[in-house]
């Protein structure tokens, strides 16, 4: 019985499968891109003015030295 199970397991696992064309995970990349854009818009909407002030202060401190 164990020999039969071993053969069955090997036939299922080691059996070469025909190559198929890889097209990539397009919906996954679209979802990541849309979610990233959404996060940027949300953060910009909440903290846009503070981020702009931080950038201006940093650039002023570099240019004044």
Backbone as numpy.savetxt, mean C-alpha at the origin, in Angstrom:
# Nx Ny Nz CAx CAy CAz Cx Cy Cz
-2.68 -46.82 4.54 -3.50 -45.62 4.54 -2.64 -44.36 4.54
-1.55 -44.34 5.35 -0.70 -43.16 5.41 0.03 -42.94 4.09
0.37 -44.02 3.41 1.03 -43.88 2.11 0.08 -43.24 1.10
-1.17 -43.64 1.14 -2.17 -43.05 0.25 -2.36 -41.57 0.54
-2.43 -41.20 1.81 -2.58 -39.80 2.17 -1.36 -38.98 1.78
-0.17 -39.57 1.93 1.05 -38.87 1.55 1.07 -38.62 0.05
0.70 -39.63 -0.73 0.67 -39.45 -2.18 -0.36 -38.39 -2.58
-1.52 -38.43 -1.96 -2.55 -37.45 -2.26 -2.06 -36.04 -1.92
-1.43 -35.90 -0.77 -0.89 -34.59 -0.35 0.14 -34.10 -1.35
1.07 -34.96 -1.75 2.10 -34.57 -2.70 1.52 -34.22 -4.06
0.49 -34.93 -4.48 -0.14 -34.61 -5.76 -0.79 -33.24 -5.72
-1.36 -32.88 -4.58 -2.03 -31.60 -4.47 -1.06 -30.45 -4.30
0.03 -30.67 -3.58 0.95 -29.58 -3.25 2.02 -29.39 -4.31
2.62 -30.46 -4.77 3.78 -30.38 -5.65 3.38 -30.31 -7.12
2.16 -30.62 -7.42 1.70 -30.63 -8.80 1.96 -29.29 -9.48
2.70 -29.28 -10.59 2.96 -28.02 -11.28 1.66 -27.47 -11.88
1.47 -26.22 -11.66 0.26 -25.57 -12.18 0.63 -24.75 -13.41
-0.28 -24.65 -14.35 0.02 -23.85 -15.54 0.22 -22.38 -15.17
1.18 -21.77 -15.83 1.46 -20.36 -15.57 0.30 -19.51 -16.05
-0.04 -18.51 -15.27 -1.08 -17.60 -15.70 -0.52 -16.19 -15.74
-1.12 -15.38 -16.51 -0.63 -14.01 -16.67 -0.92 -13.22 -15.40
0.11 -12.57 -14.89 -0.05 -11.72 -13.72 -0.44 -10.32 -14.17
-1.59 -9.88 -13.73 -2.05 -8.54 -14.11 -1.87 -7.55 -12.98
-1.47 -8.02 -11.82 -1.32 -7.12 -10.69 -2.64 -6.93 -9.96
-2.55 -6.21 -8.90 -3.71 -5.98 -8.07 -4.20 -4.55 -8.27
-4.82 -4.30 -9.41 -5.24 -2.95 -9.76 -6.24 -2.38 -8.76
-7.28 -3.10 -8.37 -8.21 -2.50 -7.39 -7.52 -2.14 -6.08
-6.54 -2.93 -5.66 -5.80 -2.62 -4.43 -5.04 -1.32 -4.54
-4.36 -1.12 -5.66 -3.60 0.12 -5.85 -4.52 1.32 -5.96
-5.65 1.14 -6.60 -6.61 2.24 -6.70 -7.12 2.60 -5.32
-7.43 1.61 -4.51 -7.92 1.85 -3.16 -6.87 2.58 -2.32
-5.62 2.16 -2.40 -4.55 2.82 -1.66 -4.40 4.27 -2.10
-4.45 4.51 -3.40 -4.31 5.87 -3.92 -5.45 6.76 -3.47
-6.67 6.25 -3.55 -7.83 7.05 -3.15 -7.81 7.32 -1.65
-7.44 6.33 -0.85 -7.39 6.53 0.59 -6.29 7.53 0.98
-5.15 7.47 0.30 -4.08 8.42 0.57 -4.51 9.84 0.22
-5.15 9.99 -0.92 -5.64 11.31 -1.31 -6.68 11.81 -0.30
-7.53 10.94 0.17 -8.52 11.32 1.17 -7.88 11.76 2.47
-6.84 11.06 2.90 -6.13 11.46 4.12 -5.47 12.82 3.96
-4.87 13.06 2.82 -4.23 14.35 2.58 -5.26 15.47 2.63
-6.38 15.28 1.98 -7.43 16.30 1.97 -7.96 16.54 3.38
-8.17 15.46 4.14 -8.69 15.59 5.50 -7.71 16.33 6.40
-6.42 15.96 6.34 -5.42 16.62 7.18 -5.26 18.07 6.75
-5.26 18.31 5.46 -5.12 19.68 4.96 -6.30 20.55 5.40
-7.48 19.97 5.37 -8.66 20.71 5.78 -8.65 21.07 7.26
-8.14 20.17 8.08 -8.14 20.39 9.53 -6.98 21.27 9.95
-5.80 21.03 9.40 -4.60 21.70 9.91 -3.85 22.47 8.83
-4.54 22.89 7.78 -3.88 23.57 6.67 -3.17 24.85 7.08
-3.84 25.67 7.84 -3.25 26.95 8.24 -2.04 26.73 9.16
-2.13 25.79 10.09 -1.01 25.51 10.99 0.19 24.95 10.23
-0.08 24.10 9.25 1.01 23.55 8.45 1.69 24.64 7.62
0.90 25.54 7.08 1.46 26.65 6.31 2.31 27.55 7.20
1.82 27.84 8.40 2.60 28.66 9.34 3.91 27.98 9.72
3.85 26.66 9.96 5.07 25.92 10.30 6.09 26.00 9.17
5.63 25.83 7.94 6.53 25.89 6.79 7.14 27.28 6.64
6.32 28.31 6.77 6.84 29.67 6.64 7.85 29.99 7.74
7.58 29.57 8.96 8.52 29.79 10.06 9.83 29.06 9.82
9.76 27.83 9.32 10.97 27.06 9.05 11.79 27.72 7.94
11.12 28.17 6.88 11.85 28.80 5.79 12.43 30.15 6.22
11.69 30.90 7.04 12.22 32.17 7.54 13.43 31.96 8.43
13.41 30.92 9.26 14.56 30.69 10.14 15.79 30.26 9.35
15.60 29.60 8.24 16.75 29.18 7.42 17.29 30.38 6.63
16.41 31.19 6.11 16.85 32.31 5.27 17.45 33.45 6.11
17.13 33.54 7.38 17.65 34.61 8.24 19.03 34.31 8.77
19.50 33.09 8.63 20.83 32.75 9.17 21.93 33.06 8.22
